[in-house]
Amino acid sequence: MYVSGSYFPVLGLRPALGRLLGPADDETIGGHPVAVLSHAFWETRMGADPGVIGETITVNGQPLTIVGVAPRGFEGTTLFVRPDVFVPITMRGVLQPRFAGFDDRLSHWVYVFGRLAPGVTIGQATAAINAVVRPIIDDVEAPLQRGMSDQMLAAFRARTVTVEPGWRGQSIVQHQARTPLILLLTVTGIVLLIACANVANLLLARGAGRSMEMAVRLSLGASRRQLMAQLLTESCVLAALGGAASLLVAQWTLAFIASQFPPEPAAAIDVTLSTQATLFTAAVALGTGLLFGIYPALHATRTELVSTIRANAGQLTGARGAARFRNGLVAAQIALAMALLGSAGLFLGSLVNVFRADLGMRIDDLVMFTISPELNGYGPERRQILFERVEEELAAIPGVASVAASFVPLFNGDTWGSNVAVEGFERIPGVDDQSNYNLVGPGFFRALGIPLIAGREFTAADIDGAPKVAIVNEAFARKFGLGDDVVGKWMALGGATDLDIQIVGLARDTKYSGVREGEPPIFYLPYRQDRGVGMMTFYVRTAGDPSPVLRAIPELMRRLDPDLPVENLKTMEQQVRENVFQDRTIGLLSAAAAALATLLAAVGLYGVLAYSVAQRTREFGVRMALGADGRRIRTMVLRQVAALFAVGGAIGLVAALGIGRAAGSLLFGLEGHDPAVMAGAAGLLAVVATVAAFAPAIRASRVDPVRALRG
């Protein structure tokens, strides 16, 4: 992490060892080769050795003197980034060759934060900062802008600095994760509500079954307060047991979520149960027991002895009110389950669409890895020799069918672009002349299974000094109006007017940085014609199982250069899975929550119907004695289920549509109101409700009239 000399002083931190970086450490560009280690790195990689102060650590091939260790627990100020080493910001040009951000005012790469003076509000700070920034934008920055239309330049001049509270850290992750996290929190809350409704129903039924016991206790001198305390204590004990068991399930769930993350976020996120999470779970569990135990306790303790005995210890005073309450809870459970099933169907459908997306290439039996020799001190000539040597050595591994290389790793979230001049395309201010690009090696399209529509592949002859060539995709040809005769046209990079690059091939459209994104315009250049390439990602197509090749690559690279790290060694299928980890996580978690919610709703429905059938045994007996058959009795029970399902399902459908609309940005290839998904969710819930109601309905139809009347 590159930090300024005021970084640690503004944060008010003290070193665990040695000293931290200060203002004297960033006065001269490239003149302060010092470093501060994070406490975790010092403990795990340095053995917590106090003698490291003054020692040398090599970062990107450059020796830096260790001057201190950061305090324990400090992990930087950027969310989901845990630095191992803090380096003066003025050293970036040394540690990252060809970095020109210090002199380029159009390169924006610094997070800025500060501490408010006593008594100053954020609003006052915003006004003061923009009073300084406005003249800079008008007098310095705006004249530097090129190729802007008047409208774009006016929008640029109107830009202001936004000041926000810094306690959340420096990151765009909050904005990206806001919708998914709110969605998952909503899903969790819905499941919790369904579980609470079940608890309330069970406690009501349990209280009804103990009405005689409560009446006897009251008649023997127990106060209502004592009985309520007893019932609430029982419900809280049950809640505490359930809450304790939930911690184990929570740990399994966290482990599953962590398994879905790509390596870097997984390493930066703590997925263990914190003290706060445990206390929150305890509060929710006990709160559930208290809140949903109060009504059953009140209802059970208002029983009168005479009315209870006359009702044959089975019919409570106010039983109709209790029945309506239970039915309302079941309808609410059905509504919530319908909302979850509908939204889960949308996310699962979106996930299926993601995995079915046409990538424009074959990713099976494909292995990838990256090396960055520029960061290890390799010069241009040495880098080119290494890249070609790696391609040759990889091709010689048994089981390798073909090898390719590219500067920009595919499906990695990275996008590299440039404005271009193209033959026949008029460049005027405000017109989009941007295109993504990649630098690739010979045989790239064949190795990745990308069809060439016209022209030729790059070859080993396309090197520095040879005529400059390019291959473009269909989207590039459409955007720049190349027509049907693409091959043979000319183009140039940047603001150049001399069209010096000839298009020699037209490739099929492919995905670029992400599976969910469309197929952008892309032009490809031979990496061997660019001496500035400092890193390279290699793709190895295997003839069968890629596992032996995965094991052989680290050994091959150790033989070529033991000090050159192998980065991101994985299969291409794994790379694609990591690229859509958010879709996988949301889809699987919402499906699991919907399944749990449906199961809870089915249990709740079954419980209410079973209790209702038991309460109405004499009624069914009388009806059957007067001529009703079993089919009519079953119809009565199922009609009750149909009414509950109609009310709850309609409400749940509206809620599902609302969730789908709110989470529309997370869906891929689906609308938030997809009729097939909603119909499928309703049908599935109807089947579950019918199955849950079937046993009580059968039991009601088999009541013996004689026994029922005798009872």
N, C-alpha and C positions, 0 to 999 in steps of 0.2 A: 504494500500500500504506500503510494507516494503521498507524503504529507508535508505541509509547510512548517516552518520553524515555530509558528504560533499555535500549531495544532494541540500539542499536549498542554501548554500553558493555559489556553482558553478553556480546555476541558477540566483544568484544575487537578491533574493527575500527578501522583508521586511515583517514582520508579521503585520496583521491587529490588533492583540491583543496578549499580552504576548510575547513569543519568539518562534523561530523556532528551529528545531533540529539542533545540531551542532556536531563537531567531538567528543566532550566529551560524546555524547549519544550513541556511538556504540563501546566503547572500550572493554567491557566485554560481552561475550556470555550470554544472559539471564539476564543481570544485570541492565537493564535500562527500567523499566516499566513506560514509559512516552508516551504521544501522542500529536499530533497536529491535530486539527480539520480543515476540509475544511470550507471555508467561507459559502458555500451554506448549509452545514450540520449545522453549528453553527446558521444560521439564521432560517432554517426551523424546526430543531429538538430541538434547545436550546433557541429559542425565542430571538436570538441576545443578550443574557444576558452577560454583561461584567464580571459578577461574576463567570463565569465558570472556570477561571484560578485557578488551585489548586484543583478543584473538581475531582472526580473519575468517569471514564467511564469504563464499563465492555465490553471487547472485547473477544469473544470466551471463556467466563467464567473467564477471568483474569482481575483483576482491574488494570487500567492504570491511571496515573495522567495527567490531561490536562495541558499542559504548554503553549499552544499558539493556535492562529487561523491563518490559511494561508491567504494571500491577496485575495481580491475579484477578481473573474474571473479566478483564477488559478485552473486548473482541472487535475493537474498531467502532466506527460510527455509520457504517453502511450495512443495511439489513441484508442477511444471507451471504455476507462475505466475511470470512474469518481470516484476517491477515496473519501470516507467520512472521513476517519481517516488515518493519516500518523504515522507509528510506526517505531522505530529503527529496522534496518535489523537484528540486533543481537537478537531480541526477537522472531524470527520466530519459533525457537524450543520450546518456551514456549507457544505460541499461537496455534501452530499446533503440537499436541503430535505425537511422533514417527518420527518427521522430523529429518533426519540424513544428510542433505545436507552440513553441515559445515565440516564434516569429510570425506565425500565421494568425492574424486576428479573426479569421473566419473559422478557426478550429476551436470548437467549444468542448472542453473536456474536464472542467474543474467543478467540483461541488464547493460551495461557499457557505460557511456558517459563522455565527458570531454570538457573543453573549450580550444581552440587553443591559444598558446602564440602569442603575437603580431608578425606579419610578417611570421608566419609559415603556410604553405599550408597543405591541406589534404594529398597530396602525400608525403610530408616530414614527416608528423605525422605517416602515414602508414609505411614508411620505418623504422622510429625510434622504433615504437611499435613492429614490427615484428623482429627487431634486438634483442629485449628482449625476445620475445615469442619463437623464434626458438630454443634456447637452452633448454627452459622449455619443449617443446614438445619432443625433441630428448632425453633429459636426464632424465626427470621426468615422463611425461605422457605416452610415448610410452611403457616403460617397464611395465606399469600398465595394458595394454590391454591384454586380454586373449581370446583365441579361434579365433584369426584372422589368415587368410591366409597371406602369404608373400605379395601378391598383395594388400590386404586390409591394411596391416600395412604400406606399402610404401605410399599408398594414405593418410593414417592418418598422417604420418610424413610430407607430403607435404602441409598440411593445413596451411593457413595463416589467420591472422586477417584482416577483411575488415573494413575500416573506411569510413563512409558515413556522409553527412551533417545531422545534428540533428534537423533541423527546422521542419521536418515532424513527429517527435516524435518516440517513440520506439514501433514498432508494425510490424507484418507481414500482417496486414490488407491491406496495400497499394498493396502488391503483389497479394493478393487474390482478391481484388476489381478492380484491374487495367483493366482487360479485360471486366468485366460487365459494368464498368463506361464508358470506351471508346465506347463500343457498344451503350449504351443508349445516349451518347453524339452524336454519329454518327446518330442514329435514329432521335434525336431531330433536328440535322442540316439538315437532308434530308427533314423533314417536313417543316422546315423553308424555305428551297429552293423552295419547291413546293408552299408554300404560297406566296413567293416573285414572283415566275413566274406568279401566279394568279394576284397579284397586278399589275405587269407590263402589262399583257394582258388587264386587266380591264381599266388601265389608257390609254393604246393605243386605245382601243375601245372608251373610253370616249373622248379622244382627237380628234379622227376621227369624232365623232358626233358633235364636237364643232368647226369644221374647218371653217364654215361660220362666227361664232362669232369671232374667232381669226383673220380672214381676215378683217372683218369690223373694229375691234379694231386697227389693223395695219394701215388700210387706214385712220383712224381718228387721227393718230399721236402717237399711243402707240408704245414704243420701244420693240424690241424683249426681251430685258433684263427684262423689266417690266412684260411682259406676262409670261416669264419663272419663274420669282419670284412668280407671282400669282399661276401658276400651281404647283410649288414645295411647296408653302405654303399650298395649298389645300391637296396635297398628304401627307404632314407632319402632318396636322391636323387629317386626317384619320388614319395615323399611330399612332399618340398619343392616339386617342380614342381606337384603337385596343389594344395598349400596356397596357392602363389602365385596359381594360376588361380582359386582359390576366393575370393580377396579381391575380384576383379572381380565375380563372381557375388553376393557379399555386398553390394557397393555397389548393384547393381541391385535386390536384394531390399529393402534399406533404403529406396531411393527409392520402390519400390512401396508399402511399408508407410506411408511418409510421405504418399503420395498418397491413402491411405484415411482419414487423420485429418481431423477438422474443423479449421478455420483456427487456433483458439486453441491446442489441444494441439500442432498441427504447428509453430506458432511457438515453443512452449516446449520442444520436444524436439529434441535434437541428434542427427541421424541419420547423421552422418559416422562413419567407422571411427576409433575412438580407438586410441591406442598400446596400451592394455591389451587391446583386442579383437584387434589384430594379433598381439601377443605370445601371446595365448591360442590363436589360430588356428595359429601356428607350433608351439606346444607340442603341440597336438592332432595336427597333421599328422606331426610327427617322432615323437611317441609312438605313433601308429598304425603308422608304418613300423617302429619298433623292436619294439613289442609283437607285431604280427602277422607280423613277419619272423623272429622267433626260432625258432618251431617249424619252419617250412620250412627254415631254415638248419640247425638241428640234424638234421632228417631227411635233408637232401640230403648232409650231410658225413659221415654214418656209413656210406656206401656202401663195400663192399669190391670190389676190382678183379675178382677171379675170379667172385664171384657176379653182378656186373654184366654181365661178358662172357658168362657162361653164360646169363643172362636176355635176351641179345640186346639189351643196352643199353636195354631198355624196361621191365623188371620190377624194381622196387626190392625189396630185402629189407624185409619189413614192409609190403608194398604194401597188404595187407588193412587194416592199422591206419590207413594214410593214407587209404584209400578210405572207411572208416567216419568218419574225422574230417571229410573233405570232405562226405560225405552229411549229417553232423550240422550242418555250417555251412549247407548248403542248406536243411535243415529249419528251422533257426533263421531264415534269411532269409525263408522263406515265412511263418513264424509272425509275424515282425515286420511284414512287408508286409500280412498279414491284419489285424493290429491297427490299422495305419494306415488301411487301406481301410475297415474297419468304422467307425472313429471319424470319418474324413473323410466317409463317407456320412451319418453322423448330423449333422455340422455343415453339410454342403451341404443336407440335407433341412430342417434348421432354418432355413437362410438362405432357401430357397425359401418356407417357411412365412411368414417375416418379410415377404418382398416380396409374398406373396399375401394378407397380412392385410387385412381390411376396415377401412379407416380411418374409414368413415362419411362420407366427403366425396370430392370430386374434386380431385386435385392436379395434373392435367395442365394445361398452359398457364396456370399460376398463378405470379405473381411476388410476392415479399415483400421488405420492408425496414422498418427501424425508425428512428425519430427520438426524441430525448430533449430536448425544448426546456426542460424544467425545469432541467436541468443547465447550460443556457446563460443562465439568469437570466430566463426567461419566467415571468410571473405567471399566475394561473388564467385571467383573462379573455383574455389574449393567447394562451395555449396553446389554448383552445377555438376561438378565431378561426383560429389556424394550422391546427389539425386539420381544420376544415371547409373551409378554403381548399385544403389539400392534396388532400382528397377530390374537390373540384370540378376542380382542375387535372389530377389523374390521369384523371378521367373524360373530359376533353377531349383526351387523347392519342389520335391515330389508331390504330386497332386494339384499343382497350380496350373490352371488353364490359361489365365491371362492376367496382366498387371496394368494398372492405370494410376495416374497421379493428378491431383488438382490442388490449386492454391487455396480455394475456398472450400471448406468441408461441407458436404451436403447434409441437409436436415439438421443443422447445428444451431439454427437461429441467427446465423451471421448473414449479413447482406453487404456485398461490395458493389458499388455502382459508379458510373461516370457519365458525364454528358458527352454526346457524340455528334459528329457531323457525318451525314450519310448522303450519298449521291441521290439527287432528286428530292431531298427533304429540305424545305425552307426553314431556316432557324430565325425566328423573330422573338423579341422580348416577350416573356410570359408563356411561350410555347414549351411544353415538356419535351426535353431532348435527353432525358435520363434513361439509362438502361443498366440492368445488372450485368455483371461479367464474371468470368472465371478464367484462370490460367491453367491449362491442362497439358498433359503429356501425350505422346503418340499412343494410339490405340485406346484412348479414353472412351469413346462412344461404343466401340465394340465390346470392351470389357464390362461396361455398365449396362449393355443391352439397350442403348438409345439408338433408334433407327435414324439413319441419314436419308433424307428424302431426295437430296440432290448433292452433287459435288463429291468431295473426298474428305477423308480423315487427315489429321495432322500426322506427319511422319518424322523420322529421326533427322531428316534433312531440313526441317523447319527450325533452324538455329539462328543465333545472333549473327547478323551479317547477311543472312538470306532474305529474299523479299518477304515483307511483312504480310501475314495472312490471318484470316479470321473465319470462324464458323458461327452462324447466327441461327436462332431458333425461329419457329413460325410466328410467335408473338412479336419478335423483333421485326420480322419482315412486314407484318401487318401494321405495326405502329409507325414505321418509317416509310410506308408506301412503296416497298420494293417490288411489288407485283409478282408475276410468275417467274421472271428471270432474275433470280436472286444471285446466283453464282456469277462471278465476274464483276459485280458492282464494287464500288469503292467507299471507304469510310475513314474517319479519323477520330482520335480521342481528344477530349477536352475542348478547348476553344480553337483548335487548329483549323485552318482553312485549306491546308494542303492535304487532300485525301490520299494517304499513303499506305493504307491497309486494304488489300483485296480480299473480298469475301469468296472463299473457295468451297463452302459447303453450307447446306441447309439441314438443320437437325429438327427432329420432332420436339414439340413442347414437353417440358418436364417440370416437376416441382423443384424448388430451389432451397429456400431456407427452412420451410416448414410444410408439413403434410396438409395443414388446413388452408394454407395460402393457395392462391391460384397459380397459374403458370405465367410468370412474368417474362418480359422481353429479356433475353440473355444473348450476349455475344461471348465467344470463347476465343482466347488467344493461346498460342503455344508458349508454355512456360520457358522453353529453351531460348526464346527470343527476348526474354526479360531477365537481365542480370541482377535485378533488385529483389527477386523472390527470396525471402528469408526462411520460409517454412513451407512444408508440403504435406498433404494428406495422400496416402497411398491406398489403393483399392486392389484387393487380390481376389480374383475369381477362382474358386476351387472346383475340382471335378467331382467332389463328393462331400463327405463330412468335413466342415471347416476346422474342427477341433485340433487335428495335428498341425495345421498351418498356424493356428493361434498360438500353439506352444512353441513353434519353431521361430516365429518372428522375433521375440525378445533375445533369443540366443544369437540370431543372425545380426541384430543391431549391436549387441555387446561385442561381437567379433569385429564389426566395422568401426565402432567407437564406443568404448565402455562408459564414457562420460556423457553420452548423448541420450537423454531420456526418451523413452517410447511413450507417447501420450495417446490416451483414448483408444486403446486397443480393444476392439469389439467387433461383433458382426454387424452388418448393415441393418439387419432386422432389429437388433437391439437398439441401434441408433434411432430407428424410426419409432420404436416403442417409447424410448425416452423423449422423443420429440412431442409425443401426444400423451405424456404422462398425466396432464391435467384432465384430459377427456377420459382416460382410463380410470383415474381415481374417482372422479365425480360419478361416472357411469356405474362403477362397481359399488361404491358406497351408497348411492341412491337406490340401486337395485336391492342391496342388502337391507337398507332401511325400509324399503317398500315391502319386501318379503316379511320382515319382522312385524311391520305395522299390520299387514294383512293377516298374519297369524294371530296377532293380539286381538284384532277386530273379530276374527272367527271365534276365538276363545271367548271373548266377551259376549258375542251373539249367542253362542252355545250356552254359556252360563245363564244368561237372562232367560232364554227359552226353556232351559231345563228347569229353572226355578219357577217360571211361570206355569209350566205344565204341572209341576208338583203342587203349586198353590191352587190350580184349577181342577184337581183330580175329581172332586165331588161334582163340579159343574159338568165335566165330561161324562161322568157316570150318569148324571141325570139326563143329559142329552141322548146318550146311547140307550138308556132305559126307555126314552120316549120315541126311539126309532132311528136316531142318527147312526149311520154306519161309519166304519173306520176311515173311508175315503173323505167323508165330509169333515171329520175331526182333523185329519191331516191338512185338509184345505184351509181350515180355520187357522191352524198354526202357521202354515206357509203364507197365508194372507197377511198375517202380522209381520212376517219377515219381509214380504214384498213392500209393505207400507214403509217399514224402516229403511229398506234399501232405496226406495224411490226418493224419500226425503234426503237421506244422507248422501246418496249417489249424486243427486242433482247439485247439492251444495258443494260436494267434493269436486265435481266436474268443473264448476266455476273456479274453484280454488286452483285446480290443476292448470286451467287455462291462464290464470293469473301468474302462476309460477313460471309456466312456459314463456309467457310474454316477457316477464322480468329477466329471465335467463336466456333470452333469445341470442345474445352475443356468444353464448357458450355452445350453441347448437351448430352442427355442421350438416348441411344438406337437408335440414328439416325446418318447418315452421313451428312456432310454439303452440299452434292450434291444430296440429296434424290430426285429421278425423280418424284415420286408421288406428293411430296410437290410442286415442281417447276411447274409441269403440272397443279396442282390445282390452284396455284396462277395465272398462265397465263390464265387459263380458267375463273377464277373469274373476273380478270381485263378485259378480253375480253367482258364478259357479261355486266359489268358496263359501258365500253366504248360504247357498242352497245345501251344500254338503254339511255345513255347521248346523243347519236347522233340521236336517233329515232325521237324525237320531231322536231328538225331542218329539218331532212330529209322529214318528213311528211309535214312540212310547205312549204318546197321548191317545193314539188310535187303538192301543191294546189294553186300555183301562177296562177292568172287570166291573160292570155296573153294580153287581151285587155287593162286591167288596167295597166299592166306592161309597154306596149308599149306607152300608153297615158302618163304615168308618165315620 
